Amino acid sequence: MTYDAVLFVSFGGPERPEDVMPFLENVLRGKRVPHERMMEVAEHYYHFGGRSPINGQNRALIAALERELQAHGPSLPVYWGNRNWHPMLADTLRQMRADGVRRALAFVTSAFGSYSGCRQYREDIERARMEIGPGAPEIHKLRTFHNHPGFIAAAAARVRVALEQVPPERRDSVPLVFTAHSIPLSMADASPYVEQLRESCQLVCQMLGRPAGALAYQSRSGPPSQPWLAPDICDYIRQLRSLSGLTDIVVMPIGFLSDHMEVIYDLDTETAAVCRELGVNLVRAATVGLHPALISMIRELILERTSGQQSRALGTSGPGCDACQPECCLVTGSQGR
């Protein structure tokens, strides 16, 4: 099939203090998140001057992808649209229509299958197309990539650098903990999210030649009455410290491609404070970000759709699907991140 462009789709984030509340209202619209939690999250953004790091990192990632496509093909322009803040998806699709783009491939900055990480992006893209109306570009989302060799290699490289920061005599025994965004159990049960996360963690450890690392969660935002994925990373570290006399820990946010606010606040601020309180040396591995293996992977995903290049995947679950089944990752009620 012929495509005219690539659409880079991400979560979005505020650029200045006055953006914070409108941004959070977009994120939480229709979701059962207590007002107190929304104000708590707003303070996280204000703590960093009201500016999320995600937009700057997305600009850098898009620039790297553009260089990759220019150097190796296919020669496709890259557009950028966000779910929750400018540049908004509808505005970007409107510009694509004006530029004559008829069909595009969408790369979404989420490696894992879940409602909020995959299906909701599809719904947002379709909603934007309906808003534009006749002539809106046809958009086909690229598959998820939790076990793609490029993603695993990039994550393993980040962990390897972090391990080198642990004193040599303790490096082999230091616990490695991966984190991802917690989601409601009802959402997790209807998706491959947890299974894919576990496989990614296992594959990274295999590539490093290390025992299996643990998986913990962060950034819970739902009401206390709603069960979410656990354990929370801070609770996990407290428990590990009480049971084993923990001295060092390496934490890798495998559920995030770049430093979202959840990474720099929940890990670099909140979790770091818990570790200081407990006397634990926390080493936070970088997100995969601009690692060359990840950039090459995005190009491979594009080539799978434009030239029929064979899909690559590690582990046993196989590559993600180009088209989700109608019942995949469904949720009931007003749930979500």
N, C-alpha and C positions, 0 to 999 in steps of 0.2 A: 504494500500500500504506500502511496506517496504522501509525504508530509511536508508542510511549508515552514514549520517553526517548532521550537521547543518552548513550553510554558513551564517556568519554574514556580512552584506553588509552595508557600510556607505559612506559618502560623501568624506572623506579624507581631509587631511590638511598638510601643510608643517611642517617640523621638524627643519629647519634651514634657515637662510636668503637666501642662494643660491637656495633653493627649491621654493621660493615664486613665481617668475615669471613663471617658467615651470608649477607649479601647477595652477596658474591663467589662463595660456594659455590652459591647459586641461579643466578647468571649462568653459571657455568662447568660446571655439572653436565652430564656426558656429552660434554664437549668436550676435545679434545686440547691443552690449554694447560698448559705446564710449571708446576710448583709455584713455581719461582723467579719466573716472570712474574706469578702470582697475588699473591705477596708484594710484588713491585715495585709492582703496581697498588694494593695495600692501603696502601702507604706514601704514594701520591699522595693518598688520602683522609685519612690521618692528618695529612698536611701541612696540610690545611685543617680540622683539628679533627674529622675523622671525619664531616663533614656534606657531602653533595652539594648543589650549588645547584639541581639539577633539580626537586626537590619544591616548593620555594618558587616557582620560575618556573611550574611546572604549576598551582599554586594560583592564581597571578595570571592565567594564561591561561584557566583555567576560569571565573574570576570575570568576565573580559572577555567570554567567550563567553556566559555567562548574561545579562549586560547586553545584548549584541547580540540575543539571542533574545527577551528581554523587550521590547525596544524595537521590533523589526521582525518577530518571529515566525520560524518557528513556535514556539508556546509549549510547550517541552518541558523537563523537568527534566534536569540534567546530572549523571551519576554518574562516579566516577573509580576506575579499577582499574589496577594495575601488573603488569607481567610478573614482576618480580624482588624487589619489596619492598612493604611496606605503603603504601597499601591494596592488598592482593592481589586479583587478578581474581575468585577464587572467593568471597571474602568480599563483594565488591561485588555480584556476581551474586546471591548469597544475599539481600542486602539488597533488591535490585531485585525479586526474587521476592516477598519479604515485603511490599513496597510495591505489589504488583499489576501490575508491569511485565511485559507479555507479549512485546513485541517492541521492540528498540532498534537504533539505528544507532551503529556504533562509529567514532570518529575516532581514528586512530593517529598518533602524533607522528613519522611518517617519511614524507617526500615521495616516496621512491624505491622502485622494485620490486627486491626481492632476497629471499633466504630469511629473513635476520634482520630485514629492514625491512618485510616484508609477510606472507609465508607463515607464518613462525613465530608472528606475532601471531594469525593465524587459528587455528593449531593450539592455542595457549595458551588462546584464548577457548573453543574446543570442548572442550578438556580440563577447563576450569573448569566448563562446562555439564554434562559427564559426571559430575564430582565432586558436583555439586549434585543431579542426578537429576531426577525428575519435577517439572514446573513451572518448570524453569530457563528464563529468558527466551531467546527466539530472537534471535540477534544477527547483523546484517548489516553488514559492514565497508564504510565509505565508500572510494571509489577513491583511488589515489595521485594526486599533484597536482604533479609536478615542473615542468609547463609551464602551470599555471593562471596566468592574468594576475595574480591577487592575490598568489600566492607570488613570482612574478618581480618585481612592483612593490615588494614588501616588501624583497626581497634587493637590488634596485637602489638603493632608498632608503638602505639601510645602507651600501652601497659608496660612494654619493655623499657621505655624511657623512665616511667614512674618507678619501676622496680630498681633501677640503677641509683635512685635517690635514697634507697634504704641501705643502711650500713651492711657491708658485704657479709659479715658474720651472721646477720639475721635475715638476709635476703631470701634464702631458700624456704624459710619457714613463715614468712610474713603472710598473713591472711589477705586474700584478694577478694574484694566484694564488688560486684557489678550492681548498678542501680538503674531503675527505669521509673517513669511516671506511674504512680498508683492510679488505678481506675476502679470503678465499682465492680464487685464480684459478678453482678448480673451481666455486665458488659464483658468481663473477662470470660465468663462461661460460654458466651455466644461467639467467641472469636478464637483465633489461634495465638493470641498475644503472649500468654505465659509460656506455651509450648515453644514458640519461636524464640523468645528471650532465653529460655533455658538452653536451647540448641546453640544459639549464638555464643553464650558464655562458655559452653563446653568446647565449641570449635576454637575459640580464642585460646583457651587454656591448652588444648591439644597443640596448637601452633606454637605455643610458648614452651611446650614440654613440661607443664606444671599440672599439679592435681587440680581437680575441679574447683572453681571459685564459687562463692555464695552469690545469691541473688536477693537483693533487698529493694525496697521501693521508697519513693519520696514524693513530696508535693501533693499529698492528699488534700482535697478541697470540699468534699461532700459533708452532709450533716452527720453527727455522731451516730444517729440511728441507722445509717446506711453502711453495710459492710463493704470495705474496700480491700484491695490486695495488701498483704502484710508479709514480712515485718517492715516497719519503717526503719530507715537506715540508722537514725539516732538510737532507737530502741535496740536495734541489732548490735550496735557498737557497745552500748551500756551492758548488755547481756554478755557479750564476748569478753569484755573487760572483767566482769565479776566472776566468770567461769574459768578464765585461762590466764589472767594476769597479762593481758594484751599490752604490748609495748609499741607496735607499729601496725599500720593498716594501709593498704592501697585500695582506693576507691575509683572505679571506672564507670562513668555515666554512659553506659552503652545504649541506653534508650534515647539519647539525644545526639543529633548530628553535630550541633554547635552549642555554644554557651548560651542557652536560654536563661531567662531570669531565674528559673528553677535551679539551674546549675550554680550560678554565681551567688545566689542567696541561700538556697537550701543546703548546698554542699560547702561552698567556700566561706559562708558566713555562719549558718546555724550549726551544721555538722562539725565545722572546724572549732566552734566554740565548745561543743560537747567534748571533743577530743582534748582540747586544752584543759578543760575542767578535770578530765580523767587522767591526764598525763600521758596521752597516747599520741604518738607521732603520726599524723595524717598526711599521706601523700595522695593527692588527687591527680589521677591520670587525665590528660587532655581529651576532649571530645575528638572524633575523627576529623572534623573540620575540613581543612584544605589538603589533607594528605593526598599525595599523587595517586595512590591506589584507589581512593574513593572517586576522584575525578575521572580516572580511566574507566571505573565501573559504570559511571553515569553514561559515558559514551557507549559502552558495551550494551547497556540496556536500550539505548536508542537504536543501535545497530540490530538488535534482536527484532525490532519492529520494522525497520526500514530496509534491511537486506537479508533478513532471515538468519542472522548469525545464531549459532547454537547457544542456548541458555546454559550458563554455568552455575553450579551450586555445590556446596560442600555438605557433608552430613547425609542424613537419610530421608529428609522430608521432601527433597526435590525443590526446583525453582518455584517461585510464586506464580500465580495465575495472571495472565494478561487481562482477563475479564472475570470479575467476581460472580459467584452464583447469587441469584436473587435473595436467598435466605441468609447469606453470609454476613456476620457481624451486625445482625439486627439487635436493636435495643427496644425496650418498652418503657413508656412514660418519659418523664423529663430527666433523663440521666445524662451524664457526660462529665468531662473534665472541667 
